[in-house]
Amino acid sequence: MKLDLLKNQWLDVVFEGRNKVYGAYELRRTNGKTNLRSLIIGGVIFVFLVSLPVLANLIPDGSDEQVLDQKITTVKLPPKEKPKENLPPPPPPPPKVDQVKFVKPVVAKAEDVVEEPPKIKEIVDKKLGAETIKGDPDAPLTVEPVGTGPSVVEEDNNIYNTAGIEVKPDFPGGLEKFYKFIGKNFQVPEEDGLKGKIFVTFVVEKDGSLTDIKVLRDIGYGTGKEAIRVLKSCPRWNPGEQNGKKVRVLYSLPISIQSAE
């Protein structure tokens, strides 16, 4: 007997004597319907995707501009008037009292006199000015504002650094004389083998005095306190200058210490 593979007869032959309730038999028996259903669904989806651009063009666009059925009326504005140039300033308001023109008296011949100076009775209770003006008793009384006077220059109390100062402070005679002063007045502690450097900072004031003396590092045995004592007794320095004026300057230097052997 010939079997038609396109029909389900071969399934009965294959699954003869076997458990047909098993899923493999049912799956193969309905395989044709499943393939047909999948083909139809796939075809519908394909046609929908192909026709999607056409459907999009058929949908009306809501963003189209609406034509307003209104009549626009053009309104012409009058041209702007240009401000007049070279106009004389407005006349000043009349003074509260009458003003009489003051003519400076000059010694001259009678025939050369053009204008006589005002008489005493004409200038009583009146102002003197460059011209004669009729006063207005109802005019407001104006008072010139009081000036603030010359501005006060604030004193520069900033502390400058020696790196950016125009004229650096200096000990009278130079640093060599300064170190001689330190060596003469510094009392070294009696400790064998004591030597090293003390680093100090201080501010050279505008009058050359030393203030804000600080010891950044010492070698012990009271050397820091002794350095402060000597610097406080130091003569005045030549102060630093900035922009031609004396200013406060921060100065730092090392002091070498070595005990006598």
Disulfide bonds with the S-S distance in Angstrom:
none
